[in-house]
Amino acid sequence: MWIPVSPEERAEVTRALDELLLLPLFSNSKRYPTLLRYVVEQTLEGRGDEIKERSIGIDVFGRPPDYDTNLDTIVRYTAGEVRKRLAVYYRDAGDLPIQIRLTARAYHAEFLRLTEAGPQPQAVAAPLPSRNVAMWWLVASAAVLVLVLAGYFAWDHFHNNAISRFWDPLIDHKTPTIISLGGVVVSPGSRLGTSAASDVGGVNPYLSFENGLAMGRAAALLNALGGSYRVQPSSITTLAEIRENPTVLVGAYNNDWTYRLAAPLRFHFTPHPDEEIVDAQTPGRRWIRDGSRPFNEAPDYALVARFRNPSTDSMVVLIAGLQRFGTDAASQFVTSREQLAALDRLIGSDWGNRNVEVVLRVDVVNGRSGAPSIVATHVW
């Protein structure tokens, strides 16, 4: 660890901080740069050991002196996000001459100064991901890269009123959209042998090819429309993130957030082991796969929804099938001008500022999804 002493050294740290806070990792938020600047400046002034959770809550976030830190976790959550963003930036940026860290179990800054000659024992590189994590993100990133490029060059194809109506409430938000992917882990006790990955500290989730395609289509369209986004597994997505960011949830029974946030809606998913979409306003109306037919031949059903979640006051999009075929079809639907134009013809074109749900059916032949068709809608 390097301790800046002279005014010149402190000025170097301040310049490095200013450059860091211009990055989208920080500039798209008000909280993250404010906290980091406060911590760095206090540390440079020699008051790093005096920085406490309560003092940050009062000085940075305007909390009253007697606020309950157990109930109001804004400091802990924001500091955790700052630590993650710093780790991501320095992992990808290489050996920058000055690096800023936020200590893991306290709230003061640490500084690393790297020289060009010789190894630096005080500089600790960010840990490399495990082989499973690297492979998971390699597959996901490859799908995103290919489809983002396709989306970028297909701007003229994508840009039309129906697509804008669906996606503008997310694009207009100042914070990046979170694309939160469902994944599964091996679970010998379950009927299918797998269960939704929901343990942040557990083993790395498996991602289906169709979920990767759905993620890539959503990312490509957001990119083409000029929106910012980040991709992450649903197992690490937090309620605080959903509250602060528009969110696209990919997958149903492999994504706990989809099940939870869709539960109050008219069309929603039933819990395991039934695996069906039901209509809360019409008892007995449901959509379920035909269990008498082979898995790769039975029609699948999906739920597409775009709504403002009343508990978080944030925009949420669901792209979720009963199985992977439905999720694939749902992602086709929300990125297709023809499909969204068909929705216009069915419900009118005045739904842009309203909540909307669509139940889709997709035929499956030899394990391949056909074009989705609308079987039910609800607008409110």
C-alpha positions as CSV (number, residue, x, y, z in Angstrom):
1,M,0.0,0.0,0.0
2,W,1.2,3.5,-0.9
3,I,0.5,6.5,1.3
4,P,0.5,9.8,-0.6
5,V,2.3,12.4,1.5
6,S,3.4,15.4,-0.6
7,P,0.9,17.8,-2.2
8,E,2.1,16.6,-5.6
9,E,1.3,12.9,-4.7
10,R,-2.1,13.9,-3.4
11,A,-2.8,15.8,-6.6
12,E,-1.9,12.7,-8.6
13,V,-4.5,10.6,-6.7
14,T,-7.1,13.3,-7.2
15,R,-6.5,13.3,-10.9
16,A,-6.7,9.6,-11.0
17,L,-10.0,9.8,-9.1
18,D,-11.4,12.4,-11.4
19,E,-10.6,10.2,-14.5
20,L,-12.2,7.2,-12.7
21,L,-15.4,9.0,-12.0
22,L,-15.9,9.9,-15.6
23,L,-16.3,6.3,-16.5
24,P,-19.9,4.9,-17.1
25,L,-19.3,2.5,-14.2
26,F,-19.6,5.6,-11.9
27,S,-21.0,8.5,-14.0
28,N,-24.3,6.8,-14.5
29,S,-25.0,6.9,-10.7
30,K,-25.1,9.7,-8.2
31,R,-24.4,7.6,-5.1
32,Y,-21.3,5.7,-6.2
33,P,-19.0,8.7,-7.2
34,T,-20.2,10.8,-4.2
35,L,-19.3,8.1,-1.7
36,L,-16.0,7.3,-3.4
37,R,-14.9,10.9,-3.6
38,Y,-15.8,11.5,0.0
39,V,-13.8,8.5,1.2
40,V,-10.8,9.3,-0.9
41,E,-10.7,13.0,0.2
42,Q,-11.1,12.1,3.8
43,T,-8.3,9.5,3.6
44,L,-6.0,12.0,1.8
45,E,-6.7,14.4,4.7
46,G,-5.5,11.8,7.2
47,R,-9.0,11.1,8.5
48,G,-9.4,7.6,7.0
49,D,-9.7,5.8,10.3
50,E,-12.5,8.2,11.4
51,I,-14.8,7.2,8.5
52,K,-17.7,5.1,9.8
53,E,-20.9,3.9,8.2
54,R,-22.9,6.4,10.2
55,S,-20.6,9.4,9.3
56,I,-21.0,8.5,5.6
57,G,-24.8,8.2,6.0
58,I,-24.9,11.7,7.6
59,D,-22.3,13.5,5.5
60,V,-22.9,11.9,2.1
61,F,-26.5,10.8,2.0
62,G,-28.1,13.3,4.4
63,R,-29.3,10.9,7.0
64,P,-30.2,12.2,10.5
65,P,-27.6,11.6,13.2
66,D,-29.7,9.0,14.9
67,Y,-30.8,7.0,11.9
68,D,-30.9,3.2,12.2
69,T,-28.1,1.7,10.2
70,N,-29.7,-1.8,10.6
71,L,-32.8,-0.7,8.8
72,D,-31.2,1.8,6.3
73,T,-28.4,0.0,4.6
74,I,-27.7,2.6,1.9
75,V,-24.0,2.9,2.9
76,R,-23.3,-0.8,3.0
77,Y,-25.0,-1.4,-0.3
78,T,-23.3,1.6,-2.1
79,A,-19.9,0.7,-0.7
80,G,-20.3,-2.9,-1.9
81,E,-21.2,-1.6,-5.4
82,V,-18.2,0.7,-5.4
83,R,-15.9,-2.1,-4.5
84,K,-17.3,-4.3,-7.3
85,R,-16.9,-1.5,-9.9
86,L,-13.3,-0.7,-8.8
87,A,-12.4,-4.4,-9.1
88,V,-14.0,-4.7,-12.6
89,Y,-12.3,-1.5,-13.8
90,Y,-8.8,-2.4,-12.6
91,R,-9.1,-6.0,-13.8
92,D,-9.9,-4.8,-17.3
93,A,-7.7,-1.7,-17.4
94,G,-4.4,-3.3,-16.7
95,D,-1.5,-1.9,-14.6
96,L,-2.5,1.7,-14.2
97,P,0.2,3.8,-12.4
98,I,-2.2,4.8,-9.6
99,Q,-5.0,2.6,-8.3
100,I,-7.7,3.3,-5.7
101,R,-9.2,0.7,-3.5
102,L,-12.0,0.7,-0.9
103,T,-11.1,-1.5,2.0
104,A,-13.2,-4.7,2.4
105,R,-14.2,-4.3,6.0
106,A,-13.9,-0.6,6.6
107,Y,-14.7,2.6,4.8
108,H,-11.3,4.2,4.1
109,A,-9.4,4.2,0.8
110,E,-6.2,2.5,0.0
111,F,-3.8,3.5,-2.8
112,L,-1.4,1.5,-5.0
113,R,1.3,3.1,-7.0
114,L,2.9,1.0,-9.7
115,T,6.2,1.7,-11.3
116,E,7.4,0.5,-14.7
117,A,10.5,-1.3,-13.3
118,G,10.4,-4.5,-11.3
119,P,7.6,-6.4,-9.6
120,Q,5.5,-4.5,-7.1
121,P,4.8,-6.7,-4.0
122,Q,2.3,-4.2,-2.7
123,A,0.1,-4.4,-5.7
124,V,-2.4,-7.3,-5.5
125,A,-4.0,-8.2,-8.8
126,A,-7.7,-8.8,-8.8
127,P,-8.4,-12.5,-8.6
128,L,-9.1,-14.3,-11.8
129,P,-12.5,-16.0,-12.2
130,S,-12.7,-19.7,-11.8
131,R,-12.7,-21.9,-14.9
132,N,-16.5,-22.4,-14.6
133,V,-17.2,-18.7,-14.2
134,A,-14.9,-17.8,-17.1
135,M,-16.6,-20.4,-19.3
136,W,-20.1,-19.2,-18.2
137,W,-19.2,-15.6,-19.1
138,L,-17.3,-16.6,-22.2
139,V,-20.4,-18.2,-23.7
140,A,-22.6,-15.4,-22.6
141,S,-20.3,-12.7,-23.8
142,A,-19.8,-14.3,-27.2
143,A,-23.6,-14.4,-27.7
144,V,-23.9,-10.8,-26.6
145,L,-21.0,-9.7,-28.9
146,V,-22.4,-11.3,-32.0
147,L,-25.9,-10.1,-31.4
148,V,-24.9,-6.6,-30.3
149,L,-23.0,-6.2,-33.6
150,A,-26.0,-7.5,-35.5
151,G,-28.3,-5.1,-33.6
152,Y,-26.0,-2.2,-34.3
153,F,-25.9,-2.7,-38.0
154,A,-29.6,-3.4,-38.1
155,W,-30.6,-0.1,-36.6
156,D,-32.8,0.9,-39.5
157,H,-34.5,-2.4,-39.3
158,F,-35.2,-2.2,-35.6
159,H,-36.2,1.4,-35.3
160,N,-40.0,1.8,-35.5
161,N,-42.8,3.1,-33.3
162,A,-43.9,-0.3,-31.9
163,I,-40.4,-1.1,-30.7
164,S,-40.0,2.4,-29.3
165,R,-43.3,2.1,-27.4
166,F,-42.1,-1.1,-25.7
167,W,-38.5,-0.1,-24.9
168,D,-38.5,3.7,-24.4
169,P,-39.5,3.6,-20.7
170,L,-36.3,1.7,-20.1
171,I,-34.1,3.7,-22.5
172,D,-35.3,7.0,-21.0
173,H,-34.1,6.0,-17.5
174,K,-30.8,7.6,-16.5
175,T,-29.3,4.4,-15.0
176,P,-28.2,1.3,-17.0
177,T,-30.7,-1.5,-17.6
178,I,-29.8,-4.7,-15.8
179,I,-30.3,-7.8,-17.9
180,S,-30.6,-10.5,-15.3
181,L,-30.3,-14.1,-16.5
182,G,-31.8,-17.1,-14.9
183,G,-29.5,-20.1,-14.5
184,V,-29.7,-23.6,-12.9
185,V,-27.6,-25.7,-10.7
186,V,-27.6,-29.5,-10.2
187,S,-30.2,-30.5,-7.7
188,P,-30.6,-34.3,-7.3
189,G,-33.7,-33.9,-5.1
190,S,-35.7,-32.1,-7.7
191,R,-38.0,-33.6,-10.4
192,L,-35.8,-32.3,-13.3
193,G,-32.5,-32.8,-11.5
194,T,-31.8,-29.1,-11.5
195,S,-33.1,-26.0,-9.6
196,A,-32.9,-22.3,-10.0
197,A,-29.5,-20.8,-9.1
198,S,-30.3,-18.5,-6.2
199,D,-27.4,-18.8,-3.8
200,V,-24.9,-16.0,-4.4
201,G,-22.1,-18.0,-2.8
202,G,-23.0,-21.3,-4.4
203,V,-21.7,-23.0,-7.5
204,N,-21.8,-21.3,-10.8
205,P,-25.1,-21.6,-12.7
206,Y,-25.6,-23.2,-16.1
207,L,-26.9,-21.1,-18.8
208,S,-29.0,-22.5,-21.7
209,F,-28.2,-21.6,-25.2
210,E,-31.7,-20.1,-25.6
211,N,-31.2,-17.9,-22.5
212,G,-28.0,-16.7,-24.1
213,L,-29.8,-15.9,-27.3
214,A,-32.6,-14.1,-25.4
215,M,-30.0,-12.0,-23.5
216,G,-28.1,-11.2,-26.7
217,R,-31.3,-10.1,-28.5
218,A,-32.2,-7.8,-25.6
219,A,-28.7,-6.4,-25.4
220,A,-28.5,-5.8,-29.1
221,L,-31.7,-3.9,-29.2
222,L,-30.8,-1.7,-26.2
223,N,-27.5,-1.0,-27.9
224,A,-29.1,-0.1,-31.2
225,L,-31.5,2.2,-29.4
226,G,-28.7,4.0,-27.6
227,G,-29.3,2.5,-24.2
228,S,-26.8,1.3,-21.7
229,Y,-27.0,-2.0,-19.9
230,R,-25.1,-4.6,-17.9
231,V,-25.5,-8.4,-17.8
232,Q,-25.4,-10.4,-14.7
233,P,-26.9,-13.7,-13.3
234,S,-30.1,-13.5,-11.4
235,S,-28.5,-15.1,-8.4
236,I,-26.5,-11.9,-7.7
237,T,-29.2,-9.4,-8.6
238,T,-30.4,-7.6,-5.6
239,L,-33.7,-5.9,-4.8
240,A,-31.8,-2.6,-4.4
241,E,-30.5,-2.9,-7.9
242,I,-33.9,-3.6,-9.3
243,R,-35.2,-0.5,-7.4
244,E,-32.5,1.8,-8.9
245,N,-32.4,0.4,-12.4
246,P,-34.8,-0.8,-15.1
247,T,-34.5,-4.5,-15.3
248,V,-34.9,-7.2,-17.9
249,L,-35.5,-10.6,-16.4
250,V,-34.7,-13.6,-18.6
251,G,-36.2,-17.0,-17.8
252,A,-38.9,-18.1,-15.5
253,Y,-38.3,-21.2,-13.5
254,N,-34.6,-20.7,-13.6
255,N,-35.0,-17.1,-12.3
256,D,-36.4,-16.5,-8.9
257,W,-36.9,-12.8,-9.5
258,T,-39.2,-13.5,-12.5
259,Y,-41.4,-15.7,-10.3
260,R,-41.5,-13.2,-7.4
261,L,-42.1,-10.0,-9.5
262,A,-44.7,-11.7,-11.8
263,A,-46.7,-13.1,-8.9
264,P,-49.0,-10.1,-8.4
265,L,-49.8,-9.8,-12.1
266,R,-52.9,-11.1,-13.8
267,F,-50.9,-13.6,-15.9
268,H,-48.2,-15.2,-13.8
269,F,-46.3,-18.5,-13.2
270,T,-47.4,-21.1,-10.7
271,P,-44.8,-22.6,-8.4
272,H,-43.0,-25.9,-9.0
273,P,-43.8,-28.6,-9.8
274,D,-46.9,-27.4,-11.9
275,E,-45.0,-25.1,-14.2
276,E,-47.8,-23.3,-15.9
277,I,-49.0,-19.8,-16.7
278,V,-52.4,-18.9,-15.1
279,D,-54.9,-16.1,-15.4
280,A,-55.8,-14.7,-12.0
281,Q,-59.0,-13.1,-13.4
282,T,-60.3,-16.3,-15.0
283,P,-60.1,-19.3,-12.7
284,G,-59.2,-22.4,-14.6
285,R,-57.6,-20.6,-17.5
286,R,-54.1,-21.8,-17.9
287,W,-51.3,-22.6,-20.3
288,I,-49.2,-25.7,-19.8
289,R,-47.0,-27.9,-22.0
290,D,-48.4,-31.2,-23.2
291,G,-46.6,-33.8,-21.0
292,S,-47.7,-36.6,-23.2
293,R,-45.6,-35.4,-26.1
294,P,-41.8,-35.5,-26.3
295,F,-40.0,-32.6,-24.7
296,N,-38.6,-31.4,-28.0
297,E,-41.9,-31.6,-29.8
298,A,-44.5,-30.1,-27.3
299,P,-45.6,-26.5,-27.8
300,D,-44.2,-24.1,-25.2
301,Y,-45.8,-21.0,-23.7
302,A,-44.2,-17.7,-22.6
303,L,-45.0,-14.6,-20.7
304,V,-43.8,-11.2,-21.9
305,A,-44.5,-8.3,-19.6
306,R,-43.5,-4.7,-19.2
307,F,-44.7,-3.0,-16.1
308,R,-43.8,-0.5,-13.4
309,N,-43.3,-2.6,-10.3
310,P,-45.3,-1.0,-7.5
311,S,-43.0,-2.2,-4.7
312,T,-39.9,-0.8,-6.3
313,D,-41.3,1.9,-8.6
314,S,-39.0,0.7,-11.3
315,M,-39.6,-0.6,-14.9
316,V,-39.4,-4.3,-15.3
317,V,-39.5,-6.4,-18.5
318,L,-40.1,-10.2,-18.3
319,I,-38.9,-12.5,-21.1
320,A,-39.8,-15.9,-19.8
321,G,-41.0,-19.2,-21.1
322,L,-42.2,-22.3,-19.3
323,Q,-39.2,-23.9,-20.8
324,R,-36.2,-22.6,-22.9
325,F,-38.2,-22.7,-26.2
326,G,-40.7,-20.2,-24.8
327,T,-37.9,-17.9,-23.5
328,D,-36.4,-17.9,-27.0
329,A,-39.7,-17.1,-28.5
330,A,-40.4,-14.3,-26.0
331,S,-37.1,-12.6,-26.9
332,Q,-37.9,-12.8,-30.5
333,F,-41.3,-11.2,-29.8
334,V,-39.9,-8.2,-27.9
335,T,-37.2,-7.4,-30.5
336,S,-39.3,-8.0,-33.7
337,R,-41.0,-5.0,-35.3
338,E,-43.5,-7.4,-37.0
339,Q,-44.5,-9.1,-33.7
340,L,-44.8,-5.8,-31.8
341,A,-46.8,-4.3,-34.7
342,A,-49.2,-7.3,-34.4
343,L,-49.6,-6.4,-30.7
344,D,-50.5,-2.8,-31.9
345,R,-53.2,-4.2,-34.2
346,L,-54.6,-6.3,-31.4
347,I,-54.7,-3.8,-28.5
348,G,-54.2,-0.4,-30.2
349,S,-51.2,1.8,-30.2
350,D,-51.9,3.8,-27.0
351,W,-50.2,1.4,-24.6
352,G,-46.8,3.1,-24.6
353,N,-47.1,4.6,-21.1
354,R,-49.2,1.7,-19.7
355,N,-48.3,-1.7,-18.3
356,V,-48.8,-4.7,-20.7
357,E,-48.7,-8.5,-20.5
358,V,-48.7,-10.9,-23.4
359,V,-49.0,-14.7,-23.3
360,L,-47.4,-16.4,-26.2
361,R,-47.5,-19.9,-27.7
362,V,-44.7,-21.3,-29.8
363,D,-44.6,-24.6,-31.7
364,V,-41.5,-26.7,-31.2
365,V,-40.3,-29.1,-33.9
366,N,-37.2,-31.2,-33.4
367,G,-36.1,-29.0,-30.6
368,R,-36.4,-25.8,-32.6
369,S,-38.8,-22.9,-31.8
370,G,-41.2,-21.6,-34.4
371,A,-42.6,-18.1,-34.6
372,P,-44.5,-17.0,-31.4
373,S,-48.3,-16.3,-31.6
374,I,-50.3,-14.1,-29.2
375,V,-52.9,-16.0,-27.2
376,A,-53.8,-13.5,-24.4
377,T,-53.1,-9.9,-23.6
378,H,-53.7,-7.5,-20.6
379,V,-53.1,-3.8,-20.5
380,W,-53.6,-1.6,-17.4
